């Protein structure tokens, strides 16, 4: 089975074609600036990678160009689109309606559209991708929706409810949903495979740390808590997002600065986090470089993030009554050795201790950085959300 994995933004289309026999990536690429001037496509296959200008008024034209790149020229990896057996679409928010990946029907599309108020930037983009794919590939190719929120749907009410009038949950779906579920699921199962234990016997804490960050407590294969909330703004401070905040700060800033709710949303989502504290950058690498050069605000931003991660890990150990392994993944989780060291520092009493040399240079898709004698295993795992989407798609189609 060959599965085309699609991740659509409002002006972008990221794709991978995966041959599930051996789980081999045949090609991958990115269409950028859809609906704008100077659109472009980057396509990689057969060891050849090229970025070329293109005209993409809509996602439909972008898909047509993807087909062209896959079937002709140096980036050719299939002879005909009929070789593609299924398409897996990443959909950010499934609300309470979708607790697992599912075959896409008209009814599913309408429900995703109804959930758009919960993810106004992401769900409409996902629908654009689904509808454009139908136009280009035809109605007969099966398509599957894989939801970022689905893996977290096992959380109990005590973890996902907010302490506000219950009617807001009943009428408007106000509750914690969690995100990055595809990544958390992938690394949790990868960790179980590495540890040679059924996931049903493990207590895991998965830390997806990047420009957007979240942590999940996975007990016996089920998420029991996660740091993001009703939206991806909650939890840890991130590249430009504030993370958890006293709700009264919102009203205080709105009236003190005399700004609109939209302007405040821009501040909390795009001007806060590492960028807001450091004043340097939203990229952790730039922040660490500035901190090393003596920038105190950059150092503060780094210290705040590491401290918050440590706190959540500790709270999840308490919630699960222990932990067998901690997993680091994502851009920061996989590549920031200093962050991993600081997060795990002074956690010996919980059985967490990492090997300094192994931590500095993790090797391979799964690397164990546990120090000798530590009771809790610590792993660095390269996430692969596209492969997880392809696996879910294959499973749904086969069922």
C-alpha positions as CSV (number, residue, x, y, z in Angstrom):
1,X,0.0,0.0,0.0
2,X,1.3,3.5,-0.9
3,X,-0.1,6.3,1.3
4,X,0.1,10.0,0.5
5,X,0.3,11.9,3.8
6,X,-1.0,15.5,3.7
7,X,-0.6,18.3,6.2
8,X,-2.3,21.5,5.0
9,X,-2.0,25.0,6.4
10,X,-4.0,28.0,5.1
11,X,-1.2,28.9,2.7
12,X,0.9,25.7,2.7
13,X,0.7,22.0,1.7
14,X,3.2,19.6,3.2
15,X,3.3,16.0,1.8
16,X,5.0,12.6,1.9
17,X,4.4,9.5,-0.2
18,X,5.2,6.4,1.9
19,X,5.4,2.8,0.7
20,X,4.0,0.9,3.6
21,X,5.9,-2.2,2.5
22,X,9.0,-1.4,4.5
23,X,7.6,2.0,5.4
24,X,9.9,3.7,2.9
25,X,9.5,7.4,2.0
26,X,9.3,7.7,-1.8
27,X,9.1,11.5,-1.9
28,X,8.3,14.5,0.3
29,X,7.8,18.2,-0.2
30,X,6.3,21.5,0.6
31,X,4.1,23.9,-1.3
32,X,4.4,27.4,0.1
33,X,2.6,30.8,-0.2
34,X,-0.6,29.3,-1.7
35,X,-2.9,32.1,-2.7
36,X,0.0,34.6,-2.7
37,X,2.5,35.9,-5.2
38,X,5.8,34.1,-5.5
39,X,4.4,30.6,-4.7
40,X,6.9,27.8,-4.7
41,X,7.3,24.0,-4.3
42,X,10.2,22.1,-2.8
43,X,10.2,18.4,-3.9
44,X,12.6,15.7,-2.8
45,X,12.9,12.2,-4.3
46,X,15.6,9.8,-5.5
47,X,18.3,11.9,-3.7
48,X,17.2,14.9,-5.8
49,X,15.9,18.0,-4.1
50,X,14.8,21.2,-5.9
51,X,12.8,24.3,-5.1
52,X,10.9,25.8,-8.1
53,X,8.5,28.8,-8.5
54,X,4.9,28.0,-9.2
55,X,1.5,29.6,-9.4
56,X,-0.9,28.3,-6.7
57,X,-4.1,30.4,-6.6
58,X,-5.6,27.6,-4.4
59,X,-4.7,24.2,-2.9
60,X,-6.1,22.5,-5.9
61,X,-3.3,23.9,-8.2
62,X,-0.8,23.0,-5.5
63,X,-2.0,19.3,-5.5
64,X,-1.9,19.3,-9.3
65,X,1.8,20.4,-9.1
66,X,2.5,17.7,-6.5
67,X,1.1,15.1,-8.9
68,X,3.3,16.4,-11.7
69,X,6.4,16.3,-9.5
70,X,5.7,12.8,-8.4
71,X,5.1,11.4,-11.9
72,X,7.6,13.3,-14.1
73,X,11.2,14.6,-14.2
74,X,14.0,14.0,-11.8
75,X,11.7,13.8,-8.8
76,X,9.5,11.0,-10.3
77,X,8.7,8.3,-7.9
78,X,5.6,6.7,-9.4
79,X,4.3,6.2,-12.9
80,X,0.7,7.1,-12.3
81,X,-1.3,8.5,-9.4
82,X,-3.4,5.4,-9.5
83,X,-0.5,3.7,-7.7
84,X,-1.5,5.8,-4.6
85,X,-3.8,3.6,-2.6
86,X,-5.0,6.1,0.1
87,X,-4.5,9.6,1.4
88,X,-4.1,10.5,5.1
89,X,-4.9,14.0,6.1
90,X,-3.7,15.6,9.4
91,X,-6.7,17.4,11.0
92,X,-5.9,19.4,14.1
93,X,-9.1,19.4,16.1
94,X,-11.5,16.5,16.4
95,X,-13.2,17.8,19.5
96,X,-15.2,15.1,21.3
97,X,-16.7,13.8,18.0
98,X,-13.5,12.0,16.8
99,X,-11.7,9.8,19.2
100,X,-9.8,7.9,16.5
101,X,-8.8,8.2,12.9
102,X,-11.6,7.6,10.5
103,X,-12.6,7.3,6.8
104,X,-13.5,10.7,5.3
105,X,-17.1,11.1,4.2
106,X,-19.2,14.2,3.5
107,X,-20.6,13.8,7.0
108,X,-17.1,13.8,8.5
109,X,-16.1,16.9,6.5
110,X,-19.2,18.7,7.8
111,X,-18.4,17.7,11.3
112,X,-14.8,19.0,11.0
113,X,-16.3,22.2,9.7
114,X,-18.6,22.5,12.7
115,X,-15.6,22.1,15.0
116,X,-13.7,25.0,13.3
117,X,-14.5,27.5,16.1
118,X,-12.3,25.3,18.3
119,X,-9.4,25.6,15.8
120,X,-10.2,28.5,13.5
121,X,-6.7,28.6,11.9
122,X,-6.3,24.9,11.4
123,X,-9.5,23.0,10.7
124,X,-10.6,25.2,7.7
125,X,-7.1,24.6,6.2
126,X,-7.6,20.9,6.7
127,X,-10.9,21.0,4.9
128,X,-9.3,22.9,2.0
129,X,-6.8,20.1,1.7
130,X,-9.4,17.4,1.7
131,X,-11.6,19.1,-0.9
132,X,-8.7,20.0,-3.1
133,X,-7.4,16.4,-2.9
134,X,-10.9,15.1,-4.0
135,X,-10.8,17.4,-7.0
136,X,-7.3,16.3,-8.1
137,X,-7.3,12.6,-7.2
138,X,-11.0,11.9,-7.8
139,X,-13.8,10.7,-5.5
140,X,-12.8,7.0,-5.5
141,X,-9.5,7.2,-3.7
142,X,-10.1,6.5,0.1
143,X,-9.0,9.3,2.4
144,X,-8.6,9.2,6.2
145,X,-8.6,12.0,8.7
146,X,-6.0,11.6,11.5
147,X,-6.7,14.0,14.4
148,X,-4.1,15.7,16.6
149,X,-6.5,15.5,19.5
150,X,-7.5,11.8,19.2
151,X,-4.7,10.2,21.2
152,X,-5.6,12.5,24.2
153,X,-9.3,11.4,24.1
154,X,-8.6,8.8,26.8
155,X,-8.2,11.6,29.5
156,X,-10.6,11.2,32.3
157,X,-13.0,14.2,33.1
158,X,-11.0,15.1,36.2
159,X,-8.1,15.9,33.9
160,X,-9.9,17.6,31.0
161,X,-12.6,19.6,32.7
162,X,-12.2,23.3,33.6
163,X,-13.7,24.6,36.9
164,X,-16.1,27.0,35.2
165,X,-19.9,26.6,35.0
166,X,-20.6,23.1,33.6
167,X,-23.0,24.4,31.0
168,X,-20.1,25.9,29.1
169,X,-18.8,22.4,28.6
170,X,-22.2,21.0,27.6
171,X,-23.1,23.8,25.2
172,X,-19.8,25.0,23.8
173,X,-17.3,22.1,24.4
174,X,-15.1,24.2,26.6
175,X,-12.6,21.6,28.0
176,X,-9.0,20.5,27.7
177,X,-8.3,18.6,24.4
178,X,-4.6,18.4,24.0
179,X,-2.6,18.5,20.8
180,X,0.5,16.9,19.1
181,X,-1.3,13.6,19.7
182,X,0.1,12.0,16.6
183,X,3.7,12.7,17.8
184,X,3.0,11.6,21.4
185,X,1.4,8.4,20.1
186,X,4.4,7.7,17.8
187,X,7.1,8.1,20.4
188,X,5.1,6.3,23.1
189,X,4.8,3.2,21.0
190,X,8.4,3.6,19.8
191,X,9.6,3.8,23.4
192,X,7.6,0.6,24.3
193,X,9.2,-1.2,21.3
194,X,12.7,-0.1,22.4
195,X,12.1,-1.1,26.0
196,X,10.7,-4.4,24.8
197,X,7.6,-4.1,27.0
198,X,4.0,-4.0,26.1
199,X,2.8,-0.4,26.2
200,X,0.0,-1.6,28.5
201,X,2.6,-2.2,31.2
202,X,4.4,1.1,31.0
203,X,4.0,4.6,32.6
204,X,5.5,7.1,30.1
205,X,6.0,10.8,30.0
206,X,6.4,12.1,26.5
207,X,7.8,15.6,26.0
208,X,7.2,17.0,22.5
209,X,9.4,20.2,22.7
210,X,9.7,22.6,19.8
211,X,8.3,25.9,18.6
212,X,5.1,24.5,19.9
213,X,5.5,22.3,23.0
214,X,3.4,19.8,25.0
215,X,3.9,17.0,27.5
216,X,1.7,14.0,27.9
217,X,1.3,11.4,30.7
218,X,0.7,8.0,29.1
219,X,-0.4,5.3,31.5
220,X,-0.7,1.8,30.1
221,X,-1.0,3.2,26.5
222,X,-3.6,5.8,27.4
223,X,-3.2,9.5,27.9
224,X,-4.3,10.5,31.4
225,X,-3.2,14.1,31.2
226,X,-1.5,16.6,28.8
227,X,-0.3,20.2,29.1
228,X,-2.1,21.9,26.2
229,X,-5.7,22.8,26.7
230,X,-8.8,23.7,24.7
231,X,-6.3,25.4,22.3
232,X,-2.5,25.0,21.7
233,X,-1.9,28.2,23.6
234,X,-2.0,26.5,27.0
235,X,0.6,24.7,29.0
236,X,4.3,25.4,28.5
237,X,5.6,28.7,27.2
238,X,6.6,28.2,23.6
239,X,8.3,30.0,20.8
240,X,5.8,32.9,20.6
241,X,2.9,31.5,22.8
242,X,2.6,32.5,26.5
243,X,1.4,29.1,27.8
244,X,-0.5,29.0,31.1
245,X,-1.6,32.4,32.4
246,X,-3.7,33.8,35.2
247,X,-7.0,34.5,33.4
248,X,-7.3,37.9,35.1
249,X,-4.1,39.0,33.3
250,X,-6.1,38.9,30.0
251,X,-8.7,41.4,31.3
252,X,-6.1,43.5,33.0
253,X,-4.1,43.9,29.8
254,X,-7.1,44.4,27.6
255,X,-8.4,47.4,29.6
256,X,-5.0,48.8,30.7
257,X,-3.7,48.8,27.1
258,X,-7.2,49.6,25.7
259,X,-6.9,47.0,23.0
260,X,-9.3,44.6,21.3
261,X,-9.6,40.9,21.9
262,X,-8.0,40.3,18.5
263,X,-5.0,42.4,19.4
264,X,-4.7,40.6,22.7
265,X,-4.9,37.3,20.9
266,X,-2.0,38.4,18.7
267,X,0.1,39.3,21.7
268,X,-0.5,36.0,23.5
269,X,-0.1,33.8,20.4
270,X,2.6,35.6,18.4
271,X,4.5,38.0,20.6
272,X,5.0,36.1,23.9
273,X,6.9,33.0,25.0
274,X,10.6,32.8,24.3
275,X,10.3,35.8,22.0
276,X,8.4,38.0,24.5
277,X,10.7,37.2,27.4
278,X,14.1,37.2,25.6
279,X,13.4,40.0,23.1
280,X,15.8,38.1,20.9
281,X,14.0,35.3,19.0
282,X,11.3,32.7,19.1
283,X,14.0,30.1,18.2
284,X,15.5,28.3,21.2
285,X,18.9,28.1,19.5
286,X,19.1,31.9,19.1
287,X,17.9,32.3,22.7
288,X,20.6,30.0,24.0
289,X,23.3,31.7,21.9
290,X,22.3,35.1,23.3
291,X,22.2,33.7,26.9
292,X,25.7,32.3,26.4
293,X,26.8,35.8,25.3
294,X,25.5,37.2,28.6
295,X,22.0,38.3,27.7
296,X,20.1,38.1,31.0
297,X,16.6,38.2,29.4
298,X,17.6,35.3,27.1
299,X,18.9,33.4,30.1
300,X,15.6,34.0,31.9
301,X,13.6,32.7,29.0
302,X,15.6,29.5,28.9
303,X,15.4,29.0,32.6
304,X,11.7,29.6,32.6
305,X,11.0,27.0,29.9
306,X,13.3,24.4,31.5
307,X,11.7,25.0,34.9
308,X,8.2,24.6,33.5
309,X,9.0,21.3,31.8
310,X,10.5,20.0,35.0
311,X,7.4,21.0,37.0
312,X,5.0,19.2,34.6
313,X,7.2,16.1,34.5
314,X,7.1,16.0,38.3
315,X,3.3,16.5,38.5
316,X,2.7,13.7,36.0
317,X,4.9,11.3,37.9
318,X,2.6,12.1,40.9
319,X,-0.6,11.7,38.8
320,X,0.5,8.3,37.5
321,X,2.0,7.0,40.7
322,X,5.4,6.6,39.1
323,X,7.1,6.5,35.8
324,X,9.1,4.0,33.8
325,X,10.5,6.2,31.1
326,X,10.7,9.8,30.0
327,X,10.9,10.6,26.3
328,X,12.2,13.7,24.6
329,X,11.2,14.5,21.1
330,X,10.6,17.5,18.8
331,X,13.1,20.1,17.6
332,X,14.2,21.1,21.1
333,X,13.6,17.7,22.7
334,X,15.8,15.9,20.1
335,X,18.6,18.5,19.6
336,X,19.0,20.6,22.8
337,X,21.4,18.6,25.1
338,X,21.7,21.6,27.5
339,X,17.9,21.7,28.0
340,X,17.7,18.0,28.6
341,X,20.5,18.2,31.2
342,X,18.9,21.1,33.0
343,X,15.4,19.6,33.0
344,X,16.7,16.3,34.5
345,X,19.1,18.0,37.0
346,X,18.3,17.4,40.7
347,X,15.7,14.7,39.8
348,X,17.8,11.8,41.2
349,X,15.4,11.4,44.1
350,X,12.8,10.5,41.5
351,X,15.1,7.9,39.9
352,X,15.9,10.2,37.0
353,X,19.5,10.7,36.1
354,X,21.1,11.0,32.6
355,X,24.5,10.2,31.3
356,X,26.4,13.4,30.4
357,X,28.3,12.0,27.5
358,X,25.4,10.1,25.9
359,X,23.2,13.2,26.3
360,X,25.7,15.4,24.4
361,X,25.7,13.2,21.3
362,X,22.5,11.1,21.0
363,X,22.7,8.7,18.0
364,X,20.0,7.2,15.9
365,X,16.2,7.4,15.8
366,X,16.1,6.1,19.4
367,X,18.9,6.9,21.8
368,X,19.0,6.0,25.5
369,X,20.7,8.6,27.7
370,X,20.0,7.0,31.1
371,X,22.9,7.1,33.6
372,X,24.0,3.8,35.1
373,X,21.9,2.8,38.0
374,X,19.0,5.2,37.3
375,X,15.6,3.6,37.9
376,X,13.8,5.7,35.3
377,X,14.9,5.3,31.6
378,X,15.4,8.5,29.6
379,X,15.1,8.3,25.9
380,X,15.6,10.7,22.9
381,X,13.3,9.6,20.1
382,X,13.1,11.3,16.6
383,X,9.3,11.8,16.1
384,X,7.7,10.8,12.8
385,X,4.2,12.2,12.6
386,X,3.9,11.5,8.9
387,X,4.7,7.8,9.4
388,X,2.1,7.7,12.2
389,X,-0.5,9.2,10.0
390,X,0.3,6.7,7.2
391,X,0.1,3.8,9.7
392,X,-3.3,5.0,11.0
393,X,-4.5,5.5,7.4
394,X,-3.4,1.9,6.5
395,X,-5.2,0.5,9.6
396,X,-8.4,2.4,8.8
397,X,-8.4,1.3,5.1
398,X,-7.7,-2.3,6.0
399,X,-10.6,-2.4,8.5
